[in-house]
Amino acid sequence: MLFKRRPRDDPQNAPETPPPKSGGEAALRDELGMHQLWYLDMRLKEELSRSSRSEHVFSLATWEPRLLPGDAPDPEIVARAAKLIAGKLRTYDLVALISDARIAGILLDADYHNASTVAYRIKADIQVEIPAAGKWKAGVATFGRDGVDGDSLIQVALRRMDEGGSAAA
């Protein structure tokens, strides 16, 4: 599993839990409207495979609140932000909560410029629409430009989030 969340963090769909046999789209989403972590992981692997065979492009975006060392994220604020992010992305993009306060999304058919525009607009929307949330961080990595495997894309997106999103164009 590319996204390493411990089973205790998600008891209903621990990483070892196989996809449900039935239930349709509802089984793929949680109560916040976000995709289940196992589904995001599976689809990221599919996109990596497809993109390596063709000139297809996609980006991975991440968001999380900027916290002081030792501070814990407010679960209510994270839930509101997760719903906002899920509602702002296109219906065919995939987004999931990957830790207590970190949200990741696969932006299909989005190059770095377009994905960055989307990620930073959503970050600004969170800060305006959920004022109690304070500052948020966003980071983006694009297949081919920033790596060709899941781990490198995840690491680049997280690093950019911590650096404030700066990257050479």
Backbone as a ProteinNet text record, in pm:
[ID]
protein_1_A
[PRIMARY]
MLFKRRPRDDPQNAPETPPPKSGGEAALRDELGMHQLWYLDMRLKEELSRSSRSEHVFSLATWEPRLLPGDAPDPEIVARAAKLIAGKLRTYDLVALISDARIAGILLDADYHNASTVAYRIKADIQVEIPAAGKWKAGVATFGRDGVDGDSLIQVALRRMDEGGSAAA
[TERTIARY]
84	0	88.5	65.2	146.3	121	-4.8	-38	-32.5	58.9	83.9	8	-116.2	-195.7	-214.8	-191.2	-202.7	-347.8	-373.5	-510	-591.7	-530.8	-608.3	-659.8	-597.3	-642.8	-771.4	-800.5	-918.4	-973.6	-1041.4	-1081	-1177.9	-1258.5	-1355.7	-1291.4	-1188.7	-1122.4	-971.9	-923.2	-780.4	-712	-582.3	-513.6	-527.4	-543.3	-555.6	-697.3	-792.7	-931	-947	-997	-1016.5	-1135	-1140.6	-1254	-1383.7	-1493.9	-1621.2	-1667.3	-1738.4	-1785.6	-1904.8	-1982.2	-2098	-2115.7	-2209.4	-2235	-2217.2	-2158.4	-2144.5	-2059.8	-2089.3	-2014.1	-2018	-2127.8	-2139.9	-2036.5	-2000	-1901.7	-1761.1	-1740.1	-1608.2	-1584.7	-1689.7	-1678.6	-1708.2	-1650.2	-1676.2	-1785.7	-1809.1	-1916.8	-1888.9	-1764.9	-1729.9	-1741.3	-1774.6	-1782.1	-1648.7	-1551.2	-1418.2	-1404.6	-1313.7	-1289.7	-1220.2	-1244.3	-1175.1	-1026.9	-942.2	-797.8	-752.9	-807.7	-768.1	-801	-911.2	-950.2	-856.6	-820.1	-725	-592.4	-547.1	-422.6	-430.7	-540	-558.5	-561.4	-634.5	-645.1	-514.3	-436.3	-305.6	-217.2	-219.4	-140.7	-187.6	-319.3	-373.1	-330	-335.1	-294.7	-145.7	-65	78.4	104.1	34.2	50.7	6.3	-109.6	-161.9	-71.8	-24.9	59.1	195.8	246.5	376.2	367.7	248.7	230.3	197.5	148	105.4	159.4	119.3	161.8	57.2	-14	-117.2	-50.9	-113.6	-60.2	-164.9	-117.2	-204	-117.3	-182.8	-110.3	-166.2	-83.6	-122.5	-114.8	-225.9	-230.4	-253.4	-194.2	-211.9	-244.5	-322.8	-359.8	-351.4	-314.7	-321.1	-313.5	-367.3	-359	-216.7	-181	-50.1	-65.9	0.8	-11.3	122.1	114	234.3	280	409.7	457.3	383.1	336.1	263.2	113.3	66.1	-78	-142.4	-264	-340.4	-444.9	-471.8	-573.3	-712.1	-797.5	-936.6	-1013.3	-1064.6	-1133.2	-1253	-1323.4	-1438.2	-1393.1	-1284.1	-1230.5	-1182	-1111.9	-1062.4	-1179.8	-1285.3	-1403.3	-1468	-1480.6	-1539	-1451.6	-1319.9	-1227.8	-1233.3	-1241.9	-1248.9	-1373.2	-1486.3	-1609.7	-1596.4	-1532.9	-1514.5	-1425.5	-1314.7	-1223.7	-1295.1	-1364.8	-1436.4	-1539.9	-1603.3	-1704.2	-1647.3	-1522.6	-1460.8	-1391.7	-1356.7	-1290.4	-1392.3	-1344	-1431.5	-1480.4	-1593.7	-1652.8	-1562.6	-1475.8	-1390.4	-1252.3	-1220.9	-1098.7	-1121	-1013.6	-1024	-958.2	-1023.4	-969.1	-999	-899.7	-916.3	-839.7	-885.7	-815.9	-707.3	-580.2	-470.9	-406.2	-443.6	-401.7	-502.5	-472.5	-567.1	-605.2	-511.7	-538.8	-489.6	-435.5	-378.8	-474	-498.1	-589.6	-510.4	-531.8	-463.3	-565.2	-535.7	-624	-546.6	-602.2	-546.8	-627.1	-560.4	-625	-594.8	-690.8	-673.2	-666.6	-583.3	-567	-528.7	-456	-413.7	-261.8	-203.6	-59.3	-26	102.3	144.3	78.3	77.7	19.8	-127.6	-204.8	-348.3	-374.7	-300.5	-320.4	-282.9	-176.4	-137.3	-244.1	-299.6	-406.2	-523.3	-563.7	-675.4	-641.3	-525	-486.4	-481.2	-423.6	-409.8	-540.4	-626.5	-759.1	-840	-831.5	-902.8	-845.9	-713.9	-651.3	-704.1	-713.3	-766.1	-912.9	-990.1	-1131.8	-1148.5	-1064.4	-1070.8	-1046.4	-944.5	-908.9	-1017.8	-1092.7	-1200.1	-1329.1	-1366.4	-1495.6	-1495.8	-1377	-1366.8	-1264.9	-1303.7	-1207.1	-1135.9	-1199.8	-1136.4	-1019.5	-1012	-906.9	-769.3	-760.8	-630.3	-567.4	-437.8	-365.3	-362.4	-366.6	-353.8	-236.2	-186.9	-76.9	-127.2	-68.8	-101	29	31.6	146.7	100.9	177.2	139.9	262.3	241.7	343.8	275.8	345.8	289.8	369.6	297.2	361.3	452.8	571.9	668.8	757.2	699.3	772.9	843.1	775	826.1	856.5	830.6	856.2	766.1	800.6	722.3	671.7	683.3	628.1	553	467.1	380.6	454.8	556.6	630.7	696.4	757.8	823.9	721.8	607.5	505.3	452.5	427.4	378.8	481.8	608	712.5	730.3	725.1	739.6	622	500.4	382.9	390.9	431.6	443.5	556.4	667.5	779.2	739	669.7	624.7	525.1	445.5	350	426.9	530.9	610	695.7	732.6	812.2	725.8	597.5	510	470.8	495	449.8	543.6	655.2	744.6	810.2	818	885.7	922.3	1028.9	1068.7	968.5	931	828.6	882.1
-117.2	0	123.5	215	334.8	431.4	447.3	535	451.4	482.6	398.2	449.5	407.4	441	313.1	319.9	202.3	157.3	26.3	-24	41.9	76.6	137.2	275.7	340.1	471.4	463.2	347.6	331.9	190.8	167.1	31.1	-32.2	45.4	-12.8	-60.5	7.5	-30	-26.4	-113.4	-123.3	-160.1	-130	-158	-301.6	-396.7	-535.6	-570.7	-482.8	-511	-506.2	-612	-611	-523	-479.5	-400.6	-478.8	-410.9	-481.7	-539.1	-650.9	-718.1	-646.6	-575.9	-503.8	-375.1	-293.2	-169.1	-48.3	-65.8	42.1	156.8	276	397	427.7	401.1	430.7	354.1	234.5	155.3	212.2	295.3	352.8	481.1	536.2	664.8	652.3	744.7	746.6	848.6	872.1	962.8	1107.9	1142.7	1279	1299.9	1194	1203.6	1179.7	1136.3	1110.4	962.4	931.4	791.5	719.3	590.1	506.6	503.2	491.6	493.3	379.7	260.1	146.9	175	247	276.5	380.9	482.1	581.6	514.7	426	354.5	269.1	196.6	111.9	195.6	306.1	390.5	461	497.4	557	457.2	332	229.1	211.6	215.7	204.7	322.6	443.4	562.5	559.7	512	499.6	403.4	292.2	193.9	250.9	314.3	371.4	481.8	567.7	680.2	634.8	526.4	477.7	416	370.1	311.6	416.5	531.1	634.2	769	872.7	1007.5	1074.5	995.2	1044.2	1116.5	1222.1	1297.1	1304	1302.1	1323.6	1381.9	1439.2	1498.5	1447	1453.5	1418.6	1546.6	1582.6	1703.2	1662.4	1737.9	1711.6	1841.8	1829	1942.8	1900.4	1994.4	1970.7	2104.8	2110.6	2236.2	2260.1	2386.5	2424.8	2432.6	2343.4	2335.2	2366.1	2414.9	2433.4	2296.8	2280.7	2151.3	2113.7	1991.7	1942.3	1964	2049	2070.9	1954.2	1923.6	1817.8	1883.9	1825.9	1882.9	1867.8	1965.9	1960.1	1872	1756.5	1664.7	1728.9	1819.3	1886.3	1976.7	2048.8	2136.3	2051.8	1942.6	1854.6	1795.3	1756.3	1699.8	1803.7	1926.7	2032.8	2060.5	2064.2	2088	1971.5	1849.1	1732.1	1739.1	1775	1787.9	1898.4	2008.3	2118.1	2074.9	2008	1961.2	1863.3	1765.7	1666.6	1734.7	1838.9	1910.1	1999.9	2043.3	2135.8	2064.1	1939	1864.9	1811.6	1777.1	1719.7	1583.3	1540.7	1414.4	1295	1302.3	1188.5	1196.6	1304.4	1308.5	1225.7	1181.6	1096.5	1167.3	1165.4	1231.6	1147.9	1140.7	1060	1122.6	1093.6	1131.4	1026.8	1070	972.7	969.4	1061.3	1058.9	1140.9	1168.4	1243.9	1377.9	1443.6	1576.7	1595.9	1492.6	1506.1	1447	1524.7	1485.1	1481.2	1376.3	1363.8	1339	1390.6	1371.1	1343.1	1257.4	1232.1	1317.8	1411.5	1499.5	1445.1	1376.2	1309.6	1411.4	1383.8	1470.4	1612.8	1630	1763.7	1770.2	1863.3	1882.8	1965.5	1992.9	2060.8	2197.6	2274.4	2409.8	2404.8	2322.3	2313.7	2257.2	2153.8	2094.1	2192.7	2269.1	2369.1	2476.7	2519.6	2619.1	2567.6	2444.9	2384.6	2370.3	2314.9	2289.7	2418.8	2524.7	2649	2727.5	2712.1	2773.8	2706.1	2575.5	2502.4	2539.8	2551.6	2592.2	2729.1	2821.5	2954.7	2947.6	2863	2847.6	2794.6	2700.6	2647.7	2760.8	2840.4	2947.5	3054.6	3074.5	3174.9	3116.2	2997.3	2939.4	2872.2	2836.9	2774.9	2857.2	2979.1	3069.8	3013.8	2928.5	2873.4	2782.1	2740.8	2646.6	2710.3	2841.8	2906.1	2878.8	2871.6	2850.1	2702.1	2676.3	2541.1	2537.5	2416.4	2395.6	2308.5	2327.4	2244.1	2210.7	2094.9	2053.5	1971	1977.1	1907.4	1840.1	1721.2	1649.8	1593.1	1595.4	1550.9	1434.5	1335.2	1218.2	1262.9	1206.2	1238.1	1354.7	1461.4	1581.8	1560.6	1498.6	1485.6	1341.3	1247.9	1108	1018.7	890.9	795.5	679.7	692.9	590	659.1	584.4	639.8	700.2	629.2	680	814.3	828.7	956	1068.2	1040.5	1144.2	1187.7	1091.6	1123.2	1206.4	1165.7	1238.3	1380.3	1398	1531.7	1620.1	1566.9	1646.2	1687.9	1596.6	1628.8	1728.3	1712.2	1805.9	1945.4	1953.8	2084.6	2149	2066.2	2118.3	2183.1	2117.4	2170.2	2290.2	2296.9	2409.1	2528.3	2511.3	2620	2611.9	2497.3	2476.3	2524.6	2581.4	2636	2523.5	2545.4	2450.4	2521.1	2477.9	2535.9	2495.6	2587.8	2559.6	2487.5
0	0	0	-92.5	-103	11.3	49.8	161.4	287.7	374	489.9	611.5	625.2	741.8	820.8	949.1	1034.2	1043.1	1056.4	1064.7	1175.2	1286.3	1394.2	1355.6	1255.6	1211.6	1130.8	1076.4	992.2	1014.8	1126.3	1160.3	1061.5	993.6	901.5	773	726.5	601.8	620.6	705.7	728.8	597.9	582	457	409	501	460	413.2	433.4	397.4	246	184.9	40.2	2.5	-122.7	-167.6	-151.4	-119.6	-105.4	-238.3	-230.5	-351.5	-413.5	-333.2	-386.5	-309.4	-350.3	-280.1	-369.8	-486.2	-581.9	-530.1	-581.6	-548.5	-399.6	-333	-190	-108.4	-150.2	-77	-92.5	-193.3	-217.5	-139.6	-78.8	-10.6	138	214.7	358.3	389.2	517.3	558.6	521.7	488.3	448.1	297	224.6	79.2	11.7	88.4	34.3	1.4	-88.8	-124.4	-10.1	-3.2	94.6	57.7	156.7	134.9	43.5	60.7	-23.8	-170.2	-195.4	-332.7	-394.2	-317.8	-367	-401	-314.7	-337.2	-464.6	-480.3	-598.3	-726.2	-723.7	-842.5	-875.3	-772.6	-798.5	-872.4	-830.4	-899.1	-1043.5	-1066.3	-1202	-1288.2	-1232.9	-1308.2	-1339.6	-1246	-1271.5	-1386.6	-1386.6	-1493.2	-1627.7	-1628.3	-1753	-1805.2	-1716	-1757.4	-1806.6	-1752	-1797.6	-1937	-1977.5	-2110.3	-2215.7	-2175.1	-2270.5	-2225.3	-2292.6	-2254.7	-2167.4	-2093.6	-2002.3	-1884.9	-1835.5	-1722.8	-1611.6	-1489.8	-1374.4	-1263.5	-1164.1	-1051.9	-920.4	-819	-683.3	-600.8	-537.1	-453.4	-308.2	-216.8	-74.2	-2	104.8	189	334.8	422.6	566.3	638.8	760.8	836.2	885.1	891.1	945.3	1097	1168.3	1313.1	1379.8	1501.4	1581.6	1631.2	1653.7	1704.8	1832.7	1837.6	1954	1948.1	1857.6	1844.5	1771.5	1810	1743.3	1653.7	1538.3	1449.2	1510.5	1486.1	1531.2	1432.9	1475.8	1385	1314	1380	1317.2	1203.1	1222.7	1117.3	1000.2	1029	922.9	845.1	914.6	848.2	757.5	804.7	721.2	599.6	620.2	508.9	409.6	459.4	371.4	283.3	342.3	263.9	159.7	197.1	102.7	-13.3	16.8	-88.4	-181.1	-123.8	-205.1	-294	-245	-323	-430.8	-415.9	-512	-627.7	-608.3	-716.1	-815.9	-934.5	-1035.8	-989	-1041.7	-996.4	-1024.6	-1122.7	-1154.4	-1089.1	-1017.5	-938.7	-813.1	-751.1	-632.2	-515	-400.4	-282.6	-159.2	-66.9	54.1	170	288.3	410.5	431.8	432.8	442.9	580.4	668.7	809	887.6	1013.7	1096.4	1035.1	968.5	915	772.4	711.1	577.2	474.3	368.5	261.9	131.9	51.7	-76.8	-186	-303.2	-416.6	-543.7	-626.8	-760	-856	-921.3	-1016.9	-1156.7	-1211.6	-1339.7	-1452.5	-1550.7	-1667.8	-1630.6	-1521.7	-1478.6	-1472.9	-1550.2	-1543	-1418.5	-1398	-1275.8	-1261.7	-1366.8	-1360.5	-1322.2	-1390.4	-1361.6	-1221.8	-1183.1	-1051.4	-940.8	-960.9	-860.9	-846.7	-957.6	-953.1	-871.6	-897.6	-824.2	-676.1	-645.3	-505.7	-424.9	-482.1	-407.1	-400.2	-499.3	-488.5	-378.1	-371.2	-265.7	-129	-119.6	6.7	49.8	-42.9	-11.3	28.5	-40.1	-5.6	136.5	176.1	313	412.1	386.7	479	487.3	379.6	380.8	437.3	392.6	430.4	567.3	617.4	749.5	828.6	870.6	932.1	1054.6	1129.6	1248.8	1214.6	1088.7	1049.9	1047.1	1037.5	1027.8	893.2	890.8	765.8	729.7	599.9	547.3	452.2	426.6	333.5	219	102.3	-13.1	-85.9	-149	-227.8	-346.5	-455.9	-578.9	-638.8	-691.7	-768.9	-892.5	-1004.7	-1132.1	-1188.1	-1239.9	-1300.3	-1414.3	-1418.3	-1523	-1483.9	-1442.6	-1403.4	-1270.5	-1175.4	-1039.8	-999	-1085.9	-1055.9	-1138.2	-1140.2	-1218.5	-1133.4	-1001	-912.7	-799.1	-734.9	-632.3	-515.5	-466.1	-350.6	-379.4	-496.6	-526.9	-542.1	-603.5	-616	-479.9	-393.9	-259.9	-185.5	-189.5	-118	-171.1	-302.2	-360.3	-320.1	-326.6	-288.2	-141.4	-54.4	88.2	113.5	43.5	58.1	12.5	-99.7	-148.9	-52.7	10.3	107.2	222.8	269.2	379.9	338.6	209.4	160.2	120.9	126.2	85	-60.1	-124.9	-261.5	-369	-333.6	-436	-515	-645	-733.6	-861.2	-922.6	-1050.7	-1156.9	-1239.1	-1341.3	-1458.1
[MASK]
+++++++++++++++++++++++++++++++++++++++++++++++++++++++++++++++++++++++++++++++++++++++++++++++++++++++++++++++++++++++++++++++++++++++++++++++++++++++++++++++++++++++++

